Amino acid sequence: MTPTERRTRRGGVELVFHDWPGGAPPALLLHGIGNYGRYWDLFAGAVDGSVRLVAPDARGHGSSGRPDDGYAPTEF
């Protein structure tokens, strides 16, 4: 199952999130450092539409943009 890619803009940065169709209630899936929202593809296949899944690409990950400053590891 392929998610719909959606985009929004927050704080001057374009953010991408992936939306798999399914039933309620929806579940928000967050990836770890060094990954991106499509990390959840296998899980989405396993639940096979029984629940709607939404997984963002965090700032600087996947297809999401990153801020010009305030993004160094020492600032996490």
HTML snippet that shows the backbone in 3Dmol.js (N, CA, C, O; Angstrom):
<script src="https://3Dmol.org/build/3Dmol-min.js"></script>
<div id="view" style="width:600px;height:400px;position:relative"></div>
<script>
const pdb = `
ATOM      1  N   MET A   1       0.846  -1.166   0.000  1.00  0.00           N
ATOM      2  CA  MET A   1       0.000   0.000   0.000  1.00  0.00           C
ATOM      3  C   MET A   1       0.901   1.241   0.000  1.00  0.00           C
ATOM      4  O   MET A   1       1.805   1.354   0.828  1.00  0.00           O
ATOM      5  N   THR A   2       0.655   2.155  -0.915  1.00  0.00           N
ATOM      6  CA  THR A   2       1.452   3.371  -1.034  1.00  0.00           C
ATOM      7  C   THR A   2       0.713   4.539  -0.393  1.00  0.00           C
ATOM      8  O   THR A   2      -0.469   4.746  -0.670  1.00  0.00           O
ATOM      9  N   PRO A   3       1.395   5.311   0.466  1.00  0.00           N
ATOM     10  CA  PRO A   3       0.725   6.445   1.101  1.00  0.00           C
ATOM     11  C   PRO A   3       0.625   7.634   0.150  1.00  0.00           C
ATOM     12  O   PRO A   3       1.328   7.710  -0.858  1.00  0.00           O
ATOM     13  N   THR A   4      -0.254   8.544   0.493  1.00  0.00           N
ATOM     14  CA  THR A   4      -0.329   9.835  -0.191  1.00  0.00           C
ATOM     15  C   THR A   4       0.699  10.745   0.463  1.00  0.00           C
ATOM     16  O   THR A   4       0.759  10.838   1.689  1.00  0.00           O
ATOM     17  N   GLU A   5       1.508  11.419  -0.351  1.00  0.00           N
ATOM     18  CA  GLU A   5       2.471  12.370   0.193  1.00  0.00           C
ATOM     19  C   GLU A   5       1.812  13.740   0.278  1.00  0.00           C
ATOM     20  O   GLU A   5       1.259  14.233  -0.705  1.00  0.00           O
ATOM     21  N   ARG A   6       1.873  14.337   1.431  1.00  0.00           N
ATOM     22  CA  ARG A   6       1.290  15.664   1.640  1.00  0.00           C
ATOM     23  C   ARG A   6       2.383  16.610   2.136  1.00  0.00           C
ATOM     24  O   ARG A   6       3.381  16.177   2.713  1.00  0.00           O
ATOM     25  N   ARG A   7       2.182  17.889   1.905  1.00  0.00           N
ATOM     26  CA  ARG A   7       3.178  18.896   2.294  1.00  0.00           C
ATOM     27  C   ARG A   7       2.504  20.037   3.040  1.00  0.00           C
ATOM     28  O   ARG A   7       1.357  20.391   2.770  1.00  0.00           O
ATOM     29  N   THR A   8       3.242  20.600   3.979  1.00  0.00           N
ATOM     30  CA  THR A   8       2.795  21.784   4.703  1.00  0.00           C
ATOM     31  C   THR A   8       4.028  22.622   5.004  1.00  0.00           C
ATOM     32  O   THR A   8       5.152  22.145   4.852  1.00  0.00           O
ATOM     33  N   ARG A   9       3.834  23.848   5.422  1.00  0.00           N
ATOM     34  CA  ARG A   9       4.946  24.742   5.719  1.00  0.00           C
ATOM     35  C   ARG A   9       4.782  25.260   7.148  1.00  0.00           C
ATOM     36  O   ARG A   9       3.724  25.775   7.510  1.00  0.00           O
ATOM     37  N   ARG A  10       5.832  25.121   7.953  1.00  0.00           N
ATOM     38  CA  ARG A  10       5.836  25.593   9.334  1.00  0.00           C
ATOM     39  C   ARG A  10       7.178  26.253   9.626  1.00  0.00           C
ATOM     40  O   ARG A  10       8.231  25.679   9.345  1.00  0.00           O
ATOM     41  N   GLY A  11       7.141  27.442  10.182  1.00  0.00           N
ATOM     42  CA  GLY A  11       8.376  28.129  10.551  1.00  0.00           C
ATOM     43  C   GLY A  11       9.313  28.336   9.382  1.00  0.00           C
ATOM     44  O   GLY A  11      10.532  28.317   9.557  1.00  0.00           O
ATOM     45  N   GLY A  12       8.761  28.537   8.175  1.00  0.00           N
ATOM     46  CA  GLY A  12       9.585  28.759   6.995  1.00  0.00           C
ATOM     47  C   GLY A  12      10.199  27.508   6.405  1.00  0.00           C
ATOM     48  O   GLY A  12      11.031  27.599   5.502  1.00  0.00           O
ATOM     49  N   VAL A  13       9.808  26.339   6.895  1.00  0.00           N
ATOM     50  CA  VAL A  13      10.373  25.064   6.416  1.00  0.00           C
ATOM     51  C   VAL A  13       9.243  24.204   5.852  1.00  0.00           C
ATOM     52  O   VAL A  13       8.206  24.031   6.493  1.00  0.00           O
ATOM     53  N   GLU A  14       9.454  23.662   4.642  1.00  0.00           N
ATOM     54  CA  GLU A  14       8.472  22.742   4.074  1.00  0.00           C
ATOM     55  C   GLU A  14       8.617  21.375   4.732  1.00  0.00           C
ATOM     56  O   GLU A  14       9.709  20.809   4.786  1.00  0.00           O
ATOM     57  N   LEU A  15       7.506  20.857   5.229  1.00  0.00           N
ATOM     58  CA  LEU A  15       7.484  19.550   5.883  1.00  0.00           C
ATOM     59  C   LEU A  15       6.622  18.592   5.068  1.00  0.00           C
ATOM     60  O   LEU A  15       5.571  18.969   4.549  1.00  0.00           O
ATOM     61  N   VAL A  16       7.076  17.364   4.965  1.00  0.00           N
ATOM     62  CA  VAL A  16       6.377  16.322   4.210  1.00  0.00           C
ATOM     63  C   VAL A  16       5.852  15.288   5.196  1.00  0.00           C
ATOM     64  O   VAL A  16       6.528  14.931   6.162  1.00  0.00           O
ATOM     65  N   PHE A  17       4.634  14.811   4.939  1.00  0.00           N
ATOM     66  CA  PHE A  17       4.149  13.678   5.722  1.00  0.00           C
ATOM     67  C   PHE A  17       3.439  12.702   4.799  1.00  0.00           C
ATOM     68  O   PHE A  17       2.953  13.068   3.730  1.00  0.00           O
ATOM     69  N   HIS A  18       3.391  11.467   5.232  1.00  0.00           N
ATOM     70  CA  HIS A  18       2.855  10.359   4.451  1.00  0.00           C
ATOM     71  C   HIS A  18       1.585   9.877   5.142  1.00  0.00           C
ATOM     72  O   HIS A  18       1.552   9.708   6.360  1.00  0.00           O
ATOM     73  N   ASP A  19       0.544   9.658   4.348  1.00  0.00           N
ATOM     74  CA  ASP A  19      -0.781   9.369   4.868  1.00  0.00           C
ATOM     75  C   ASP A  19      -1.313   8.091   4.217  1.00  0.00           C
ATOM     76  O   ASP A  19      -1.638   8.072   3.030  1.00  0.00           O
ATOM     77  N   TRP A  20      -1.393   7.021   5.019  1.00  0.00           N
ATOM     78  CA  TRP A  20      -1.954   5.757   4.544  1.00  0.00           C
ATOM     79  C   TRP A  20      -3.432   5.722   4.923  1.00  0.00           C
ATOM     80  O   TRP A  20      -3.769   5.993   6.076  1.00  0.00           O
ATOM     81  N   PRO A  21      -4.315   5.399   3.994  1.00  0.00           N
ATOM     82  CA  PRO A  21      -5.749   5.374   4.321  1.00  0.00           C
ATOM     83  C   PRO A  21      -6.076   4.223   5.260  1.00  0.00           C
ATOM     84  O   PRO A  21      -5.393   3.200   5.285  1.00  0.00           O
ATOM     85  N   GLY A  22      -7.138   4.418   6.030  1.00  0.00           N
ATOM     86  CA  GLY A  22      -7.588   3.365   6.929  1.00  0.00           C
ATOM     87  C   GLY A  22      -8.649   3.884   7.875  1.00  0.00           C
ATOM     88  O   GLY A  22      -9.108   5.021   7.763  1.00  0.00           O
ATOM     89  N   GLY A  23      -9.023   3.042   8.795  1.00  0.00           N
ATOM     90  CA  GLY A  23     -10.090   3.358   9.734  1.00  0.00           C
ATOM     91  C   GLY A  23      -9.637   4.246  10.878  1.00  0.00           C
ATOM     92  O   GLY A  23      -8.458   4.560  11.035  1.00  0.00           O
ATOM     93  N   ALA A  24     -10.632   4.639  11.672  1.00  0.00           N
ATOM     94  CA  ALA A  24     -10.381   5.479  12.841  1.00  0.00           C
ATOM     95  C   ALA A  24     -10.114   4.594  14.059  1.00  0.00           C
ATOM     96  O   ALA A  24     -10.558   3.447  14.095  1.00  0.00           O
ATOM     97  N   PRO A  25      -9.416   5.098  15.025  1.00  0.00           N
ATOM     98  CA  PRO A  25      -8.773   6.404  15.068  1.00  0.00           C
ATOM     99  C   PRO A  25      -7.436   6.363  14.326  1.00  0.00           C
ATOM    100  O   PRO A  25      -6.822   5.302  14.222  1.00  0.00           O
ATOM    101  N   PRO A  26      -6.984   7.500  13.815  1.00  0.00           N
ATOM    102  CA  PRO A  26      -5.697   7.520  13.117  1.00  0.00           C
ATOM    103  C   PRO A  26      -4.541   7.377  14.107  1.00  0.00           C
ATOM    104  O   PRO A  26      -4.683   7.671  15.294  1.00  0.00           O
ATOM    105  N   ALA A  27      -3.415   6.930  13.607  1.00  0.00           N
ATOM    106  CA  ALA A  27      -2.211   6.781  14.435  1.00  0.00           C
ATOM    107  C   ALA A  27      -1.092   7.632  13.840  1.00  0.00           C
ATOM    108  O   ALA A  27      -0.858   7.603  12.632  1.00  0.00           O
ATOM    109  N   LEU A  28      -0.410   8.379  14.683  1.00  0.00           N
ATOM    110  CA  LEU A  28       0.744   9.183  14.286  1.00  0.00           C
ATOM    111  C   LEU A  28       1.996   8.364  14.540  1.00  0.00           C
ATOM    112  O   LEU A  28       2.239   7.934  15.668  1.00  0.00           O
ATOM    113  N   LEU A  29       2.794   8.143  13.501  1.00  0.00           N
ATOM    114  CA  LEU A  29       4.010   7.346  13.597  1.00  0.00           C
ATOM    115  C   LEU A  29       5.223   8.259  13.446  1.00  0.00           C
ATOM    116  O   LEU A  29       5.324   8.990  12.461  1.00  0.00           O
ATOM    117  N   LEU A  30       6.136   8.229  14.401  1.00  0.00           N
ATOM    118  CA  LEU A  30       7.324   9.077  14.371  1.00  0.00           C
ATOM    119  C   LEU A  30       8.570   8.214  14.209  1.00  0.00           C
ATOM    120  O   LEU A  30       8.737   7.208  14.899  1.00  0.00           O
ATOM    121  N   HIS A  31       9.435   8.616  13.297  1.00  0.00           N
ATOM    122  CA  HIS A  31      10.675   7.874  13.069  1.00  0.00           C
ATOM    123  C   HIS A  31      11.787   8.397  13.976  1.00  0.00           C
ATOM    124  O   HIS A  31      11.650   9.455  14.590  1.00  0.00           O
ATOM    125  N   GLY A  32      12.879   7.657  14.054  1.00  0.00           N
ATOM    126  CA  GLY A  32      14.034   8.070  14.834  1.00  0.00           C
ATOM    127  C   GLY A  32      15.009   8.889  13.998  1.00  0.00           C
ATOM    128  O   GLY A  32      14.798   9.103  12.804  1.00  0.00           O
ATOM    129  N   ILE A  33      16.075   9.342  14.642  1.00  0.00           N
ATOM    130  CA  ILE A  33      17.110  10.119  13.956  1.00  0.00           C
ATOM    131  C   ILE A  33      17.728   9.253  12.868  1.00  0.00           C
ATOM    132  O   ILE A  33      18.013   8.075  13.084  1.00  0.00           O
ATOM    133  N   GLY A  34      17.932   9.850  11.693  1.00  0.00           N
ATOM    134  CA  GLY A  34      18.552   9.127  10.584  1.00  0.00           C
ATOM    135  C   GLY A  34      17.573   8.334   9.746  1.00  0.00           C
ATOM    136  O   GLY A  34      17.986   7.536   8.904  1.00  0.00           O
ATOM    137  N   ASN A  35      16.288   8.536   9.958  1.00  0.00           N
ATOM    138  CA  ASN A  35      15.294   7.805   9.186  1.00  0.00           C
ATOM    139  C   ASN A  35      14.288   8.788   8.600  1.00  0.00           C
ATOM    140  O   ASN A  35      14.539   9.993   8.615  1.00  0.00           O
ATOM    141  N   TYR A  36      13.167   8.314   8.089  1.00  0.00           N
ATOM    142  CA  TYR A  36      12.137   9.180   7.514  1.00  0.00           C
ATOM    143  C   TYR A  36      10.791   8.452   7.579  1.00  0.00           C
ATOM    144  O   TYR A  36      10.726   7.273   7.926  1.00  0.00           O
ATOM    145  N   GLY A  37       9.716   9.179   7.238  1.00  0.00           N
ATOM    146  CA  GLY A  37       8.362   8.652   7.422  1.00  0.00           C
ATOM    147  C   GLY A  37       8.066   7.344   6.718  1.00  0.00           C
ATOM    148  O   GLY A  37       7.280   6.539   7.216  1.00  0.00           O
ATOM    149  N   ARG A  38       8.680   7.119   5.572  1.00  0.00           N
ATOM    150  CA  ARG A  38       8.399   5.871   4.837  1.00  0.00           C
ATOM    151  C   ARG A  38       9.057   4.660   5.502  1.00  0.00           C
ATOM    152  O   ARG A  38       8.921   3.538   5.013  1.00  0.00           O
ATOM    153  N   TYR A  39       9.753   4.872   6.587  1.00  0.00           N
ATOM    154  CA  TYR A  39      10.268   3.778   7.414  1.00  0.00           C
ATOM    155  C   TYR A  39       9.122   2.840   7.805  1.00  0.00           C
ATOM    156  O   TYR A  39       9.335   1.647   8.020  1.00  0.00           O
ATOM    157  N   TRP A  40       7.925   3.381   7.894  1.00  0.00           N
ATOM    158  CA  TRP A  40       6.767   2.639   8.379  1.00  0.00           C
ATOM    159  C   TRP A  40       6.038   1.847   7.303  1.00  0.00           C
ATOM    160  O   TRP A  40       4.970   1.300   7.580  1.00  0.00           O
ATOM    161  N   ASP A  41       6.570   1.763   6.086  1.00  0.00           N
ATOM    162  CA  ASP A  41       5.902   1.031   4.999  1.00  0.00           C
ATOM    163  C   ASP A  41       5.558  -0.412   5.372  1.00  0.00           C
ATOM    164  O   ASP A  41       4.445  -0.868   5.111  1.00  0.00           O
ATOM    165  N   LEU A  42       6.485  -1.120   5.970  1.00  0.00           N
ATOM    166  CA  LEU A  42       6.235  -2.527   6.336  1.00  0.00           C
ATOM    167  C   LEU A  42       5.101  -2.632   7.354  1.00  0.00           C
ATOM    168  O   LEU A  42       4.229  -3.495   7.243  1.00  0.00           O
ATOM    169  N   PHE A  43       5.126  -1.754   8.331  1.00  0.00           N
ATOM    170  CA  PHE A  43       4.062  -1.739   9.340  1.00  0.00           C
ATOM    171  C   PHE A  43       2.718  -1.437   8.688  1.00  0.00           C
ATOM    172  O   PHE A  43       1.715  -2.080   8.997  1.00  0.00           O
ATOM    173  N   ALA A  44       2.697  -0.456   7.784  1.00  0.00           N
ATOM    174  CA  ALA A  44       1.462  -0.100   7.080  1.00  0.00           C
ATOM    175  C   ALA A  44       0.913  -1.307   6.322  1.00  0.00           C
ATOM    176  O   ALA A  44      -0.296  -1.540   6.308  1.00  0.00           O
ATOM    177  N   GLY A  45       1.790  -2.061   5.702  1.00  0.00           N
ATOM    178  CA  GLY A  45       1.350  -3.274   5.008  1.00  0.00           C
ATOM    179  C   GLY A  45       0.777  -4.305   5.961  1.00  0.00           C
ATOM    180  O   GLY A  45      -0.173  -5.013   5.625  1.00  0.00           O
ATOM    181  N   ALA A  46       1.359  -4.389   7.158  1.00  0.00           N
ATOM    182  CA  ALA A  46       0.898  -5.375   8.137  1.00  0.00           C
ATOM    183  C   ALA A  46      -0.485  -5.031   8.683  1.00  0.00           C
ATOM    184  O   ALA A  46      -1.289  -5.932   8.925  1.00  0.00           O
ATOM    185  N   VAL A  47      -0.778  -3.743   8.882  1.00  0.00           N
ATOM    186  CA  VAL A  47      -2.101  -3.377   9.411  1.00  0.00           C
ATOM    187  C   VAL A  47      -3.132  -3.261   8.295  1.00  0.00           C
ATOM    188  O   VAL A  47      -4.333  -3.210   8.558  1.00  0.00           O
ATOM    189  N   ASP A  48      -2.664  -3.221   7.054  1.00  0.00           N
ATOM    190  CA  ASP A  48      -3.504  -3.330   5.856  1.00  0.00           C
ATOM    191  C   ASP A  48      -4.790  -2.495   5.896  1.00  0.00           C
ATOM    192  O   ASP A  48      -5.880  -3.006   5.642  1.00  0.00           O
ATOM    193  N   GLY A  49      -4.644  -1.198   6.221  1.00  0.00           N
ATOM    194  CA  GLY A  49      -5.793  -0.312   6.167  1.00  0.00           C
ATOM    195  C   GLY A  49      -6.743  -0.393   7.341  1.00  0.00           C
ATOM    196  O   GLY A  49      -7.783   0.265   7.330  1.00  0.00           O
ATOM    197  N   SER A  50      -6.416  -1.184   8.359  1.00  0.00           N
ATOM    198  CA  SER A  50      -7.335  -1.277   9.497  1.00  0.00           C
ATOM    199  C   SER A  50      -7.328   0.008  10.327  1.00  0.00           C
ATOM    200  O   SER A  50      -8.253   0.255  11.101  1.00  0.00           O
ATOM    201  N   VAL A  51      -6.286   0.824  10.165  1.00  0.00           N
ATOM    202  CA  VAL A  51      -6.186   2.109  10.851  1.00  0.00           C
ATOM    203  C   VAL A  51      -5.476   3.099   9.925  1.00  0.00           C
ATOM    204  O   VAL A  51      -4.552   2.723   9.203  1.00  0.00           O
ATOM    205  N   ARG A  52      -5.902   4.345   9.946  1.00  0.00           N
ATOM    206  CA  ARG A  52      -5.229   5.380   9.165  1.00  0.00           C
ATOM    207  C   ARG A  52      -3.904   5.702   9.835  1.00  0.00           C
ATOM    208  O   ARG A  52      -3.849   5.905  11.048  1.00  0.00           O
ATOM    209  N   LEU A  53      -2.830   5.751   9.042  1.00  0.00           N
ATOM    210  CA  LEU A  53      -1.498   6.033   9.556  1.00  0.00           C
ATOM    211  C   LEU A  53      -0.979   7.331   8.958  1.00  0.00           C
ATOM    212  O   LEU A  53      -1.124   7.571   7.759  1.00  0.00           O
ATOM    213  N   VAL A  54      -0.380   8.159   9.785  1.00  0.00           N
ATOM    214  CA  VAL A  54       0.224   9.409   9.336  1.00  0.00           C
ATOM    215  C   VAL A  54       1.649   9.437   9.879  1.00  0.00           C
ATOM    216  O   VAL A  54       1.864   9.305  11.084  1.00  0.00           O
ATOM    217  N   ALA A  55       2.627   9.610   8.975  1.00  0.00           N
ATOM    218  CA  ALA A  55       4.033   9.594   9.375  1.00  0.00           C
ATOM    219  C   ALA A  55       4.775  10.757   8.718  1.00  0.00           C
ATOM    220  O   ALA A  55       4.958  10.765   7.501  1.00  0.00           O
ATOM    221  N   PRO A  56       5.201  11.732   9.510  1.00  0.00           N
ATOM    222  CA  PRO A  56       5.943  12.854   8.938  1.00  0.00           C
ATOM    223  C   PRO A  56       7.410  12.507   8.715  1.00  0.00           C
ATOM    224  O   PRO A  56       7.965  11.625   9.371  1.00  0.00           O
ATOM    225  N   ASP A  57       8.028  13.223   7.772  1.00  0.00           N
ATOM    226  CA  ASP A  57       9.484  13.278   7.678  1.00  0.00           C
ATOM    227  C   ASP A  57       9.881  14.439   8.581  1.00  0.00           C
ATOM    228  O   ASP A  57       9.533  15.583   8.290  1.00  0.00           O
ATOM    229  N   ALA A  58      10.591  14.179   9.656  1.00  0.00           N
ATOM    230  CA  ALA A  58      11.001  15.251  10.567  1.00  0.00           C
ATOM    231  C   ALA A  58      11.871  16.264   9.826  1.00  0.00           C
ATOM    232  O   ALA A  58      12.428  15.951   8.774  1.00  0.00           O
ATOM    233  N   ARG A  59      11.988  17.462  10.362  1.00  0.00           N
ATOM    234  CA  ARG A  59      12.840  18.485   9.743  1.00  0.00           C
ATOM    235  C   ARG A  59      14.219  17.913   9.461  1.00  0.00           C
ATOM    236  O   ARG A  59      14.844  17.307  10.332  1.00  0.00           O
ATOM    237  N   GLY A  60      14.688  18.114   8.228  1.00  0.00           N
ATOM    238  CA  GLY A  60      16.017  17.642   7.850  1.00  0.00           C
ATOM    239  C   GLY A  60      16.093  16.157   7.535  1.00  0.00           C
ATOM    240  O   GLY A  60      17.187  15.635   7.321  1.00  0.00           O
ATOM    241  N   HIS A  61      14.973  15.472   7.499  1.00  0.00           N
ATOM    242  CA  HIS A  61      14.926  14.041   7.209  1.00  0.00           C
ATOM    243  C   HIS A  61      14.048  13.820   5.986  1.00  0.00           C
ATOM    244  O   HIS A  61      13.133  14.601   5.726  1.00  0.00           O
ATOM    245  N   GLY A  62      14.323  12.766   5.239  1.00  0.00           N
ATOM    246  CA  GLY A  62      13.505  12.432   4.079  1.00  0.00           C
ATOM    247  C   GLY A  62      13.368  13.613   3.141  1.00  0.00           C
ATOM    248  O   GLY A  62      14.366  14.225   2.759  1.00  0.00           O
ATOM    249  N   SER A  63      12.144  13.939   2.768  1.00  0.00           N
ATOM    250  CA  SER A  63      11.894  15.031   1.828  1.00  0.00           C
ATOM    251  C   SER A  63      11.589  16.365   2.516  1.00  0.00           C
ATOM    252  O   SER A  63      11.360  17.366   1.837  1.00  0.00           O
ATOM    253  N   SER A  64      11.582  16.394   3.836  1.00  0.00           N
ATOM    254  CA  SER A  64      11.333  17.647   4.548  1.00  0.00           C
ATOM    255  C   SER A  64      12.564  18.534   4.511  1.00  0.00           C
ATOM    256  O   SER A  64      13.697  18.054   4.473  1.00  0.00           O
ATOM    257  N   GLY A  65      12.317  19.840   4.522  1.00  0.00           N
ATOM    258  CA  GLY A  65      13.417  20.798   4.567  1.00  0.00           C
ATOM    259  C   GLY A  65      14.013  20.869   5.958  1.00  0.00           C
ATOM    260  O   GLY A  65      13.545  20.219   6.893  1.00  0.00           O
ATOM    261  N   ARG A  66      15.053  21.670   6.070  1.00  0.00           N
ATOM    262  CA  ARG A  66      15.659  21.880   7.381  1.00  0.00           C
ATOM    263  C   ARG A  66      15.882  23.368   7.584  1.00  0.00           C
ATOM    264  O   ARG A  66      16.103  24.100   6.619  1.00  0.00           O
ATOM    265  N   PRO A  67      15.826  23.819   8.815  1.00  0.00           N
ATOM    266  CA  PRO A  67      16.047  25.238   9.077  1.00  0.00           C
ATOM    267  C   PRO A  67      17.493  25.627   8.797  1.00  0.00           C
ATOM    268  O   PRO A  67      18.390  24.784   8.822  1.00  0.00           O
ATOM    269  N   ASP A  68      17.709  26.906   8.533  1.00  0.00           N
ATOM    270  CA  ASP A  68      19.064  27.394   8.257  1.00  0.00           C
ATOM    271  C   ASP A  68      19.955  27.364   9.494  1.00  0.00           C
ATOM    272  O   ASP A  68      21.168  27.189   9.379  1.00  0.00           O
ATOM    273  N   ASP A  69      19.365  27.534  10.673  1.00  0.00           N
ATOM    274  CA  ASP A  69      20.173  27.501  11.900  1.00  0.00           C
ATOM    275  C   ASP A  69      19.367  26.831  13.007  1.00  0.00           C
ATOM    276  O   ASP A  69      18.190  26.512  12.834  1.00  0.00           O
ATOM    277  N   GLY A  70      20.030  26.624  14.157  1.00  0.00           N
ATOM    278  CA  GLY A  70      19.357  25.975  15.268  1.00  0.00           C
ATOM    279  C   GLY A  70      19.153  24.492  15.072  1.00  0.00           C
ATOM    280  O   GLY A  70      18.251  23.901  15.665  1.00  0.00           O
ATOM    281  N   TYR A  71      19.994  23.880  14.233  1.00  0.00           N
ATOM    282  CA  TYR A  71      19.780  22.485  13.875  1.00  0.00           C
ATOM    283  C   TYR A  71      21.017  21.615  14.104  1.00  0.00           C
ATOM    284  O   TYR A  71      21.060  20.470  13.653  1.00  0.00           O
ATOM    285  N   ALA A  72      22.014  22.146  14.797  1.00  0.00           N
ATOM    286  CA  ALA A  72      23.225  21.371  15.068  1.00  0.00           C
ATOM    287  C   ALA A  72      22.954  20.354  16.183  1.00  0.00           C
ATOM    288  O   ALA A  72      22.103  20.598  17.039  1.00  0.00           O
ATOM    289  N   PRO A  73      23.660  19.224  16.186  1.00  0.00           N
ATOM    290  CA  PRO A  73      23.422  18.205  17.213  1.00  0.00           C
ATOM    291  C   PRO A  73      23.531  18.755  18.646  1.00  0.00           C
ATOM    292  O   PRO A  73      22.823  18.290  19.539  1.00  0.00           O
ATOM    293  N   THR A  74      24.402  19.727  18.866  1.00  0.00           N
ATOM    294  CA  THR A  74      24.525  20.293  20.208  1.00  0.00           C
ATOM    295  C   THR A  74      23.304  21.095  20.626  1.00  0.00           C
ATOM    296  O   THR A  74      23.152  21.420  21.804  1.00  0.00           O
ATOM    297  N   GLU A  75      22.430  21.420  19.675  1.00  0.00           N
ATOM    298  CA  GLU A  75      21.228  22.203  19.966  1.00  0.00           C
ATOM    299  C   GLU A  75      19.966  21.337  20.111  1.00  0.00           C
ATOM    300  O   GLU A  75      18.871  21.861  20.312  1.00  0.00           O
ATOM    301  N   PHE A  76      20.125  20.026  20.010  1.00  0.00           N
ATOM    302  CA  PHE A  76      18.950  19.157  20.136  1.00  0.00           C
ATOM    303  C   PHE A  76      18.451  19.151  21.551  1.00  0.00           C
ATOM    304  O   PHE A  76      17.467  18.476  21.855  1.00  0.00           O
TER     305      PHE A  76
END
`;
const viewer = $3Dmol.createViewer("view");
viewer.addModel(pdb, "pdb");
viewer.setStyle({}, {cartoon: {color: "spectrum"}});
viewer.zoomTo();
viewer.render();
</script>
